[in-house]
Amino acid sequence: MLADRSPRLITLKASWMNKELGKEPLGIHVLVVDDDAPLVRALLRLVEGMGHVGFGAHTLAEAKGIADQEHLDVAIVDWVLEDCIGEDICAMLRERSPRPSIAILTGSEDPDLPERSDLVGAIAFLKKPLQADDLSSLLRTVKRIRDDATSRPPPCLPVAIDRSRWELRVNGNVYGGLSPHEFQMVECLVANTDQVVPWEQLRVAAGCNSIHAAQTMLAEIRRKLGEHGRLVKTARGIGVVFRSVPAAK
């Protein structure tokens, strides 16, 4: 564990600073998981310096303990730890509600890792040494997604999937004419409402042979959804979000 930069100390410091300023914390909650203690301390200093709240863990057990107690917005996870691999951390985090976004951090040159990180639902694949600009860009993206979700009315999901007819129902509107592959893409998006679904995950779900083919398919889906096509948003090349649907009045 971190002796001089423990997660609890960082949380208390951030809370005290915001209390002195008379406002609630505006940053996001960031979990950094890596068995390199100096690296975790350095990243937590950067996270805190950017106005966010940081938590550090070195093992799966420590990460799970923090995830059980804290609402996390994003986790930056080293792919190889002493007691597990990043895939195990990602599986644990996906069980949380709401699920935090996940970014994989690695120094490995394994060419298959970017694709594997997409398959576990990571929104970003970061190489060591991590640059401050890359970290800042990631946290800004996650904060923007979180702020957008919290600024809207409480979500409700008057959305229904009819697998027998390959139809999507939104607020009483029925959208048919979806091909089986288009339907599989829509099903993946709806199952992850208000979460960024990486392009690679969408490509696999829809059975496309390339990201470009998946992007072309998404454009056609938006067209077929008519006025509700606006619910499907892209996240700066990272992936796609299906937004919550307000109930019809």
The 8 nearest C-alpha neighbors of each residue, nearest first, counted from 0:
[[1, 2, 56, 57, 5, 36, 55, 61],
 [2, 0, 5, 4, 3, 36, 55, 40],
 [1, 3, 4, 5, 0, 8, 6, 36],
 [2, 4, 1, 5, 8, 40, 0, 6],
 [5, 3, 1, 2, 8, 6, 40, 9],
 [4, 6, 1, 8, 7, 3, 2, 9],
 [7, 5, 54, 9, 8, 55, 10, 53],
 [6, 8, 10, 5, 9, 11, 54, 4],
 [9, 7, 11, 5, 10, 6, 12, 4],
 [8, 10, 12, 6, 7, 11, 13, 5],
 [11, 9, 7, 13, 8, 12, 52, 14],
 [12, 10, 14, 8, 9, 13, 15, 7],
 [11, 13, 9, 15, 14, 10, 8, 16],
 [14, 12, 16, 10, 15, 11, 9, 17],
 [13, 15, 11, 17, 12, 16, 18, 10],
 [16, 14, 18, 12, 13, 17, 11, 19],
 [17, 15, 19, 13, 18, 14, 12, 20],
 [16, 18, 20, 14, 19, 22, 15, 24],
 [19, 17, 21, 15, 20, 16, 22, 14],
 [18, 20, 16, 17, 21, 15, 22, 14],
 [19, 21, 17, 18, 22, 16, 23, 15],
 [22, 20, 18, 19, 17, 23, 16, 24],
 [23, 21, 17, 20, 18, 24, 19, 25],
 [22, 24, 17, 25, 18, 21, 14, 20],
 [25, 23, 26, 17, 22, 14, 13, 51],
 [24, 26, 23, 27, 51, 50, 22, 17],
 [27, 25, 51, 50, 24, 52, 28, 142],
 [26, 28, 51, 72, 52, 142, 29, 25],
 [29, 27, 52, 71, 72, 53, 51, 73],
 [28, 30, 53, 73, 74, 52, 54, 72],
 [31, 29, 74, 54, 55, 53, 75, 73],
 [30, 32, 75, 55, 74, 76, 54, 56],
 [33, 31, 56, 76, 57, 55, 77, 75],
 [34, 32, 57, 77, 35, 39, 76, 56],
 [33, 35, 57, 80, 36, 58, 81, 32],
 [34, 36, 33, 38, 37, 39, 57, 32],
 [35, 37, 39, 38, 34, 40, 33, 1],
 [38, 36, 40, 39, 35, 41, 42, 34],
 [39, 37, 41, 35, 40, 36, 42, 33],
 [40, 38, 36, 42, 41, 37, 43, 55],
 [39, 41, 37, 43, 38, 42, 44, 36],
 [42, 40, 38, 44, 39, 43, 37, 45],
 [43, 41, 45, 39, 44, 40, 46, 38],
 [44, 42, 46, 40, 45, 41, 53, 47],
 [43, 45, 41, 47, 42, 46, 48, 40],
 [44, 46, 48, 42, 43, 47, 49, 41],
 [47, 45, 43, 49, 48, 44, 51, 42],
 [48, 46, 51, 50, 44, 49, 45, 52],
 [47, 49, 45, 50, 46, 44, 51, 43],
 [50, 48, 46, 47, 51, 45, 135, 26],
 [51, 49, 47, 48, 26, 46, 52, 25],
 [50, 52, 26, 47, 27, 46, 49, 28],
 [53, 51, 28, 47, 10, 29, 27, 13],
 [54, 52, 29, 43, 30, 28, 46, 47],
 [55, 53, 6, 30, 29, 31, 56, 52],
 [54, 56, 31, 6, 30, 32, 39, 53],
 [57, 55, 32, 62, 61, 58, 31, 33],
 [56, 58, 34, 33, 32, 61, 55, 0],
 [59, 57, 61, 60, 56, 62, 82, 34],
 [58, 60, 62, 61, 63, 88, 83, 82],
 [59, 61, 63, 58, 62, 64, 57, 56],
 [62, 60, 64, 58, 56, 63, 59, 65],
 [63, 61, 59, 65, 56, 64, 60, 66],
 [64, 62, 66, 60, 61, 65, 67, 59],
 [63, 65, 61, 67, 62, 66, 60, 68],
 [64, 66, 62, 68, 67, 63, 69, 61],
 [67, 65, 63, 69, 68, 64, 62, 71],
 [66, 68, 64, 65, 63, 69, 70, 95],
 [69, 67, 65, 66, 64, 70, 63, 71],
 [70, 68, 66, 65, 71, 67, 28, 64],
 [69, 71, 72, 66, 28, 68, 97, 67],
 [72, 70, 28, 99, 73, 69, 29, 66],
 [71, 73, 99, 28, 27, 100, 29, 70],
 [74, 72, 100, 99, 29, 101, 71, 30],
 [73, 75, 30, 101, 29, 31, 76, 102],
 [76, 74, 102, 31, 103, 101, 30, 32],
 [75, 77, 32, 103, 104, 74, 31, 78],
 [78, 76, 104, 33, 105, 79, 103, 85],
 [77, 79, 85, 84, 105, 76, 103, 104],
 [78, 80, 84, 77, 85, 83, 81, 105],
 [81, 79, 83, 84, 82, 34, 33, 78],
 [80, 82, 83, 34, 79, 58, 84, 57],
 [81, 83, 80, 58, 59, 84, 79, 60],
 [84, 82, 80, 81, 87, 79, 85, 59],
 [85, 83, 79, 78, 86, 80, 87, 88],
 [84, 86, 78, 88, 87, 79, 77, 76],
 [85, 87, 89, 84, 88, 90, 119, 78],
 [88, 86, 90, 85, 89, 84, 91, 83],
 [89, 87, 85, 91, 90, 86, 59, 92],
 [90, 88, 86, 92, 91, 87, 93, 85],
 [89, 91, 87, 93, 88, 92, 86, 94],
 [92, 90, 88, 89, 93, 94, 87, 63],
 [91, 93, 89, 94, 95, 90, 88, 98],
 [94, 92, 90, 95, 91, 98, 89, 99],
 [93, 95, 92, 91, 96, 90, 98, 97],
 [96, 94, 98, 92, 93, 97, 91, 99],
 [97, 95, 98, 94, 93, 99, 92, 70],
 [96, 98, 95, 99, 70, 71, 72, 94],
 [97, 99, 96, 95, 93, 92, 100, 94],
 [100, 98, 72, 73, 71, 101, 97, 74],
 [99, 101, 73, 72, 74, 98, 122, 102],
 [100, 102, 121, 74, 73, 122, 75, 99],
 [103, 101, 123, 75, 121, 122, 124, 74],
 [102, 104, 124, 76, 75, 125, 77, 123],
 [105, 103, 77, 125, 76, 126, 124, 78],
 [106, 104, 126, 107, 77, 127, 78, 125],
 [105, 107, 127, 126, 108, 104, 128, 77],
 [106, 108, 105, 109, 126, 112, 127, 78],
 [107, 109, 110, 106, 112, 105, 111, 126],
 [108, 110, 111, 107, 112, 113, 106, 105],
 [111, 109, 112, 108, 113, 114, 107, 115],
 [110, 112, 109, 114, 113, 115, 108, 116],
 [111, 113, 115, 114, 110, 109, 116, 108],
 [114, 112, 116, 115, 111, 124, 117, 110],
 [113, 115, 117, 116, 112, 111, 118, 199],
 [116, 114, 112, 118, 117, 113, 111, 119],
 [117, 115, 113, 119, 114, 118, 121, 112],
 [118, 116, 114, 120, 121, 115, 119, 199],
 [117, 119, 115, 120, 116, 200, 114, 199],
 [120, 118, 116, 117, 121, 89, 115, 86],
 [119, 121, 117, 118, 122, 197, 116, 196],
 [122, 120, 101, 102, 117, 116, 123, 119],
 [123, 121, 197, 102, 101, 237, 120, 100],
 [122, 124, 102, 121, 125, 103, 237, 101],
 [123, 125, 103, 102, 104, 113, 126, 116],
 [126, 124, 104, 103, 123, 105, 127, 129],
 [125, 127, 105, 104, 106, 129, 128, 124],
 [128, 126, 129, 106, 105, 104, 125, 130],
 [127, 129, 126, 130, 106, 105, 125, 104],
 [130, 128, 127, 126, 131, 125, 133, 134],
 [129, 131, 133, 132, 128, 134, 127, 135],
 [130, 132, 134, 133, 135, 129, 45, 136],
 [133, 131, 135, 130, 134, 136, 129, 137],
 [134, 132, 136, 130, 135, 131, 137, 129],
 [135, 133, 131, 137, 132, 136, 138, 130],
 [134, 136, 132, 138, 133, 137, 131, 139],
 [137, 135, 133, 139, 134, 138, 132, 140],
 [136, 138, 134, 140, 135, 139, 133, 141],
 [137, 139, 141, 135, 140, 136, 142, 134],
 [140, 138, 142, 136, 137, 141, 143, 135],
 [139, 141, 143, 137, 138, 142, 136, 144],
 [140, 142, 138, 144, 143, 139, 145, 137],
 [143, 141, 145, 139, 144, 140, 146, 138],
 [142, 144, 146, 140, 141, 145, 147, 139],
 [143, 145, 147, 141, 142, 146, 148, 140],
 [146, 144, 142, 148, 147, 143, 141, 149],
 [147, 145, 149, 143, 148, 144, 142, 150],
 [146, 148, 144, 150, 145, 149, 143, 151],
 [147, 149, 145, 146, 150, 151, 144, 193],
 [148, 150, 146, 151, 147, 145, 152, 153],
 [151, 149, 147, 148, 146, 152, 145, 153],
 [150, 152, 149, 148, 153, 147, 154, 146],
 [153, 151, 154, 150, 245, 149, 148, 155],
 [154, 152, 151, 155, 149, 245, 243, 150],
 [155, 153, 243, 152, 245, 244, 156, 151],
 [154, 156, 245, 244, 246, 157, 243, 153],
 [155, 157, 158, 244, 243, 154, 245, 246],
 [158, 156, 170, 169, 246, 155, 244, 159],
 [159, 157, 169, 156, 168, 170, 160, 167],
 [158, 160, 168, 167, 161, 157, 169, 156],
 [159, 161, 167, 162, 166, 168, 158, 186],
 [162, 160, 166, 163, 164, 165, 167, 159],
 [163, 161, 165, 164, 160, 166, 182, 167],
 [162, 164, 161, 165, 166, 160, 179, 167],
 [163, 165, 166, 162, 161, 175, 167, 160],
 [166, 164, 162, 161, 163, 177, 182, 175],
 [165, 167, 175, 161, 164, 174, 160, 168],
 [166, 168, 160, 174, 159, 173, 161, 169],
 [167, 169, 173, 159, 172, 158, 171, 174],
 [168, 170, 158, 172, 171, 157, 167, 173],
 [171, 169, 157, 172, 247, 168, 158, 246],
 [170, 172, 169, 168, 173, 157, 158, 247],
 [173, 171, 169, 168, 170, 174, 167, 227],
 [174, 172, 168, 167, 175, 171, 169, 166],
 [175, 173, 167, 166, 168, 224, 172, 176],
 [176, 174, 166, 177, 173, 165, 167, 164],
 [175, 177, 178, 174, 166, 165, 223, 164],
 [178, 176, 175, 181, 182, 165, 179, 166],
 [177, 179, 181, 180, 182, 176, 165, 183],
 [178, 180, 182, 181, 183, 177, 165, 205],
 [179, 181, 205, 183, 182, 178, 184, 206],
 [182, 180, 178, 184, 183, 179, 177, 185],
 [181, 183, 185, 179, 180, 184, 177, 186],
 [184, 182, 186, 180, 205, 181, 185, 204],
 [183, 185, 205, 181, 187, 182, 186, 204],
 [186, 184, 182, 188, 187, 183, 189, 181],
 [185, 187, 183, 189, 184, 188, 182, 190],
 [188, 186, 184, 190, 185, 189, 183, 191],
 [189, 187, 185, 191, 190, 186, 241, 192],
 [188, 190, 192, 186, 191, 187, 185, 241],
 [191, 189, 187, 188, 192, 186, 185, 241],
 [190, 192, 188, 189, 194, 193, 187, 196],
 [191, 193, 189, 241, 194, 190, 242, 188],
 [194, 192, 242, 241, 240, 243, 191, 195],
 [195, 193, 191, 192, 240, 196, 241, 100],
 [194, 196, 240, 239, 238, 197, 193, 122],
 [195, 197, 239, 238, 194, 240, 198, 200],
 [198, 196, 238, 200, 199, 122, 237, 117],
 [199, 197, 238, 201, 200, 202, 210, 196],
 [198, 200, 202, 201, 197, 117, 203, 210],
 [199, 201, 203, 197, 198, 202, 118, 117],
 [202, 200, 204, 198, 199, 203, 205, 184],
 [203, 201, 199, 207, 205, 213, 200, 204],
 [202, 204, 206, 200, 201, 205, 199, 207],
 [205, 203, 201, 202, 206, 184, 200, 183],
 [206, 204, 180, 184, 183, 202, 203, 207],
 [205, 207, 203, 204, 202, 180, 208, 201],
 [208, 206, 202, 205, 209, 213, 212, 203],
 [207, 209, 206, 212, 202, 210, 213, 203],
 [210, 208, 212, 211, 207, 213, 202, 199],
 [211, 209, 213, 212, 202, 214, 198, 199],
 [212, 210, 214, 209, 213, 215, 208, 216],
 [211, 213, 215, 209, 210, 214, 207, 216],
 [214, 212, 210, 216, 211, 202, 215, 207],
 [215, 213, 211, 217, 216, 212, 210, 218],
 [216, 214, 212, 218, 213, 217, 211, 219],
 [215, 217, 213, 219, 214, 218, 212, 220],
 [216, 218, 220, 214, 219, 215, 213, 221],
 [219, 217, 221, 215, 216, 220, 214, 222],
 [218, 220, 222, 216, 217, 221, 223, 215],
 [221, 219, 217, 223, 222, 218, 224, 216],
 [222, 220, 228, 224, 218, 219, 223, 217],
 [221, 223, 219, 220, 224, 225, 218, 228],
 [222, 224, 220, 225, 221, 219, 174, 228],
 [225, 223, 228, 221, 227, 222, 220, 174],
 [224, 226, 228, 227, 223, 222, 221, 229],
 [227, 225, 228, 224, 229, 230, 222, 221],
 [228, 226, 229, 224, 225, 230, 221, 169],
 [227, 229, 221, 224, 230, 225, 226, 231],
 [228, 230, 227, 231, 226, 232, 221, 225],
 [231, 229, 242, 228, 227, 241, 232, 243],
 [230, 232, 241, 229, 228, 240, 242, 233],
 [233, 231, 240, 239, 230, 241, 234, 229],
 [232, 234, 239, 238, 235, 240, 236, 231],
 [233, 235, 238, 237, 236, 239, 232, 240],
 [236, 234, 237, 233, 238, 140, 239, 232],
 [235, 237, 234, 238, 233, 198, 239, 197],
 [238, 236, 234, 235, 197, 122, 198, 123],
 [237, 239, 197, 198, 196, 234, 236, 233],
 [238, 240, 233, 196, 195, 232, 234, 197],
 [241, 239, 195, 232, 194, 193, 231, 242],
 [242, 240, 231, 192, 188, 230, 193, 189],
 [241, 243, 230, 193, 192, 240, 244, 231],
 [244, 242, 154, 156, 193, 192, 155, 245],
 [243, 245, 156, 155, 246, 242, 154, 157],
 [246, 244, 155, 154, 247, 243, 156, 152],
 [245, 247, 157, 244, 155, 248, 170, 156],
 [248, 246, 170, 245, 157, 171, 244, 169],
 [247, 246, 245, 170, 171, 157, 244, 155]]
